Amino acid sequence: MHTVFPRLIVLAATALSLGAWGKAGTLTPLTATASAAQSAGDWEITKSIDSVTGRKSVNIKVVSYKVSYKGQIYGRVAELQLGCFKSQPVVNFQFGFQIGSKSDSEIRYRFDDKPVHAIKPHILRGLETMVIENKSEVAQFMRELATANTLYLMIDSMAKGSSAAAFNVAGATEAIDLIHQACPGKV
């Protein structure tokens, strides 16, 4: 028993110090060299240096408080994030509820009064996140985003019902320029 007790103290102290290290944000991979967040319209932009690759990294997002789920106004927010994956720009949407799967959902969006586009994004495990990663779909989204004020997104799922969100995307030009700079394999 005497040999187990000191080990437990060391393990607990190690866990606490690691937890405090990450929670305090003093040196986590994404915030170790992050600059203060700036904004462009409702866009929040945070620049940093990737602690693994040493390359410049950027986190670009806009939050919507206009979200509905199964026809009801939903108390949680939805988030639109521009990012890079495998050196290509991607568009990521995060919801606080399950939106459906790729096989049972129809997903459409439009900017302002422009035509509606049906897309086939990748819906991730957990069914709360979807990513537009197809190069031509991302390119079309970025082109229209550059001059838009509002993005309307609708998801109809046989299993999860209808979800919708409206994002104020005015001022996206700076965000798009930054994401194209950050992604070496631009579309």
C-alpha positions in Angstrom: 0.0 0.0 0.0 2.9 2.4 0.8 4.3 2.0 -2.7 0.9 2.6 -4.5 0.1 5.8 -2.6 3.1 7.8 -3.8 2.4 6.7 -7.4 -1.2 7.9 -7.1 0.0 11.3 -5.8 2.4 11.6 -8.7 -0.2 10.6 -11.2 -2.8 13.0 -9.8 -0.3 15.9 -9.7 0.7 15.2 -13.3 -2.9 15.0 -14.5 -3.7 18.3 -12.7 -0.7 20.1 -14.1 -1.4 18.9 -17.6 -5.1 19.9 -17.3 -4.2 23.3 -16.0 -1.6 23.8 -18.7 -4.2 23.1 -21.5 -7.1 24.9 -19.8 -5.1 28.0 -19.0 -4.2 28.2 -22.7 -0.6 29.0 -21.9 0.8 26.6 -24.3 -1.6 24.5 -26.4 -0.8 23.7 -30.0 -3.2 26.2 -31.5 -2.8 29.1 -29.0 0.9 28.9 -28.3 1.6 31.6 -30.8 -1.8 32.8 -31.7 -2.4 36.5 -32.3 -5.3 38.3 -30.8 -8.5 37.7 -32.7 -9.5 40.4 -35.2 -12.8 40.8 -37.0 -14.1 41.7 -40.4 -17.9 42.2 -40.2 -19.1 39.3 -38.0 -16.1 37.2 -39.0 -13.7 36.3 -36.3 -10.1 35.8 -37.5 -7.3 34.3 -35.4 -3.8 33.9 -36.9 -1.2 31.5 -35.4 1.8 29.4 -36.2 1.1 25.7 -36.4 3.3 24.2 -33.6 3.8 21.0 -35.6 4.6 22.3 -39.1 5.8 25.8 -38.2 3.5 27.2 -41.0 1.2 30.1 -40.7 -2.3 29.0 -39.7 -5.6 30.9 -39.6 -8.9 30.2 -37.9 -11.8 32.0 -39.6 -15.4 31.7 -38.4 -18.8 33.4 -38.2 -21.5 32.4 -35.8 -25.3 32.3 -36.4 -27.8 32.9 -33.7 -30.6 32.4 -36.2 -30.9 28.6 -36.1 -34.0 26.3 -36.3 -34.3 22.6 -35.7 -37.5 20.7 -36.7 -39.3 23.9 -37.4 -38.6 25.5 -34.0 -36.1 28.3 -33.2 -33.2 26.6 -31.5 -31.4 28.1 -28.5 -27.9 27.0 -29.7 -25.8 28.6 -32.3 -24.4 27.2 -35.6 -20.9 28.1 -36.8 -19.4 28.5 -40.2 -15.7 28.1 -40.5 -13.3 28.4 -43.4 -10.2 26.3 -43.2 -7.6 24.1 -44.9 -7.6 20.3 -45.1 -4.8 18.6 -47.1 -3.7 22.0 -48.4 -7.1 22.8 -49.9 -9.8 25.3 -48.7 -12.8 23.7 -47.0 -16.0 25.0 -45.6 -17.1 23.6 -42.2 -20.5 23.9 -40.5 -20.9 22.9 -36.8 -24.3 22.6 -35.2 -25.3 21.9 -31.6 -27.6 19.0 -32.7 -27.6 16.1 -35.1 -28.4 17.3 -38.7 -28.6 13.9 -40.4 -26.3 11.8 -42.5 -25.1 12.2 -46.1 -27.3 9.3 -47.2 -30.5 10.6 -45.8 -30.2 14.3 -46.2 -30.7 17.0 -48.8 -28.6 20.1 -48.2 -29.1 23.4 -49.9 -27.8 26.9 -49.5 -28.1 30.3 -51.2 -26.5 33.7 -50.7 -28.9 36.7 -50.5 -31.3 36.4 -53.5 -29.0 34.3 -55.7 -29.9 30.8 -57.0 -30.1 27.8 -54.6 -27.3 25.2 -54.7 -27.7 21.6 -53.6 -24.5 20.1 -52.3 -23.2 16.8 -51.0 -20.9 17.7 -48.1 -19.1 15.2 -45.9 -21.2 14.8 -42.6 -18.8 13.7 -39.9 -19.4 11.0 -37.2 -21.6 12.4 -34.5 -23.8 14.0 -37.3 -23.3 17.5 -36.0 -20.6 18.7 -38.4 -20.6 18.9 -42.2 -17.7 19.8 -44.4 -17.8 21.0 -48.0 -14.6 19.7 -49.4 -15.3 19.1 -53.1 -13.0 21.6 -55.0 -15.7 22.8 -57.4 -18.3 23.2 -54.6 -15.8 25.1 -52.4 -14.8 27.3 -55.3 -18.4 28.2 -56.1 -19.2 28.8 -52.4 -16.2 31.1 -52.1 -17.0 33.1 -55.2 -20.5 33.8 -54.1 -19.5 34.4 -50.4 -17.1 37.2 -51.5 -19.9 39.5 -52.4 -22.8 38.2 -50.1 -24.4 39.7 -47.1 -26.4 36.7 -45.9 -26.0 32.9 -46.2 -29.1 30.7 -45.9 -28.5 27.0 -45.2 -31.2 24.3 -45.2 -30.8 20.6 -44.3 -33.7 18.2 -44.7 -33.0 14.8 -43.2 -35.4 11.8 -43.2 -34.1 10.7 -39.8 -33.4 14.1 -38.1 -36.0 16.5 -39.6 -35.3 19.9 -41.0 -32.6 22.3 -39.8 -31.8 25.8 -41.0 -29.4 28.6 -40.2 -28.9 32.1 -41.5 -25.4 33.6 -41.3 -24.4 37.3 -41.6 -21.4 36.9 -43.9 -20.8 40.5 -45.0 -17.1 41.4 -45.0 -16.0 37.9 -46.1 -13.4 39.2 -48.7 -10.6 39.5 -46.1 -11.5 36.0 -44.7 -11.4 34.5 -48.2 -8.1 36.1 -49.0 -6.6 34.8 -45.8 -7.8 31.3 -46.3 -6.4 31.3 -49.9 -3.0 32.5 -48.5 -3.1 29.8 -45.8 -3.9 26.9 -48.2 -1.0 26.2 -50.6 -3.2 24.1 -53.0 -5.8 26.8 -53.7 -8.9 26.1 -55.7 
